[in-house]
Amino acid sequence: MYLLDTNHCSYIINGSYKQSIYRKDQENKAITAFENLPHPAYTCDVVVGEMYFGAETSTNPTRTYQRIETFLLTVSPVITDKDCWLLFAKTKVELNNKATPIKDFDLLIACIAHRYGYILVSNDLVFKYLPTSFQVENWVI
């Protein structure tokens, strides 16, 4: 199972409203991978919040919100429970001790994926600092 980070959700959402010849390379790659998944993908409430922020700063917030809501009909957010927060706290201490901190929202997204046993799908390079037990894929490279 996969948990999509904000950048991959954005590639899929933005690319879905374009003909393939007008899509950016990242949009094509993310959409192709997404459409070929053998099972559903998920996201989390942190990603939803980041997408809503993006909608607020877009040139057409109403349209962007509508596209996000349509996307969320097929990619459901998982619940951020106590286990996610405990893993976040422990992992943040571990990363700080190694002097490789990751921003809180990014780390929380990774911890949510890890807590559920999902592979995090992201184009963020910062995830290379995660402990090796975390699984991360990038569909757009």
C-alpha positions in Angstrom: 0.0 0.0 0.0 1.1 3.6 -0.6 0.6 6.9 1.1 0.9 9.9 -1.2 2.8 13.0 -0.1 1.6 16.4 -1.2 3.8 16.7 -4.2 2.5 13.5 -5.8 -1.1 14.3 -5.0 -0.5 17.7 -6.7 1.1 16.0 -9.8 -1.9 13.7 -10.1 -4.5 16.4 -9.5 -3.0 19.0 -11.8 -2.2 16.5 -14.6 -5.6 14.9 -14.5 -7.1 18.0 -15.9 -4.8 18.2 -18.9 -4.4 16.2 -22.1 -1.3 14.0 -21.7 0.6 16.0 -24.3 0.3 19.1 -22.2 1.3 17.5 -18.9 4.6 18.1 -17.3 6.9 15.0 -17.2 6.3 14.6 -13.4 2.5 14.7 -13.9 2.7 12.0 -16.6 4.9 9.7 -14.5 2.8 10.1 -11.3 -0.5 9.5 -13.1 0.9 6.5 -14.9 2.1 4.9 -11.7 -1.1 5.8 -9.8 -3.3 4.4 -12.6 -1.3 1.1 -12.5 -1.5 0.5 -8.8 -3.0 -3.0 -7.9 -4.7 -1.6 -4.8 -5.9 1.8 -3.5 -3.5 4.5 -2.4 -4.0 6.7 0.6 -3.0 10.1 1.9 -3.2 11.7 5.3 -4.8 14.8 7.0 -1.5 16.7 7.0 -1.3 16.3 3.2 -5.0 17.4 2.9 -4.1 20.5 4.9 -1.1 21.3 2.7 -3.3 20.9 -0.4 -6.0 23.2 1.1 -3.2 25.8 1.7 -2.2 25.4 -1.9 -5.8 26.0 -3.0 -5.9 29.2 -0.9 -2.8 30.5 -2.6 -3.8 29.4 -6.1 -5.2 31.7 -8.8 -8.5 30.0 -8.7 -9.2 28.7 -5.2 -12.8 27.5 -5.8 -11.7 25.3 -8.8 -8.7 24.0 -6.9 -10.8 23.0 -3.9 -13.2 21.2 -6.2 -10.3 19.3 -7.7 -9.0 18.3 -4.3 -12.3 17.1 -3.2 -12.8 15.0 -6.3 -9.3 13.5 -5.8 -10.1 12.7 -2.2 -13.1 10.5 -3.3 -10.5 8.0 -4.6 -7.6 8.7 -2.3 -8.8 8.6 1.3 -6.8 10.1 4.2 -5.9 7.6 7.0 -6.3 8.6 10.6 -3.5 10.2 12.5 -3.7 8.3 15.8 -1.7 8.1 19.0 0.7 5.6 17.5 1.5 8.0 14.7 2.4 10.7 17.2 4.5 8.4 19.4 6.5 7.3 16.3 6.8 11.0 15.3 8.3 11.9 18.7 10.7 9.0 18.8 11.8 9.5 15.2 12.3 13.3 15.7 14.6 12.7 18.7 16.5 10.1 16.7 17.0 12.5 13.7 17.9 15.4 16.0 20.5 13.3 17.7 22.0 12.7 14.2 21.8 16.4 13.3 19.5 15.5 10.4 16.2 17.1 11.3 13.2 17.0 9.0 10.4 19.6 9.1 7.6 18.5 11.4 4.9 18.2 8.8 7.2 16.1 6.5 8.2 13.9 9.4 4.7 13.4 10.5 3.6 12.4 7.0 6.4 9.9 6.9 5.5 8.6 10.4 1.9 8.1 9.4 2.9 6.1 6.4 5.3 4.0 8.5 2.8 3.4 11.3 0.4 1.9 8.8 3.1 -0.1 7.0 2.7 1.9 3.8 5.3 3.1 1.4 5.6 6.9 1.3 5.5 8.3 -2.2 7.3 11.6 -2.4 9.6 13.8 -4.4 11.2 15.3 -1.3 14.9 14.6 -0.9 14.8 15.2 2.8 13.3 11.7 3.3 16.7 10.2 2.7 17.5 11.0 6.3 14.7 8.7 7.6 15.7 5.6 9.5 16.1 2.6 7.1 12.9 1.0 8.4 10.9 3.7 6.6 10.0 2.9 2.9 10.0 5.7 0.4 9.4 5.7 -3.3 9.6 8.5 -5.9 7.4 7.9 -8.9 8.6 10.9 -10.9 12.4 10.3 -11.2 
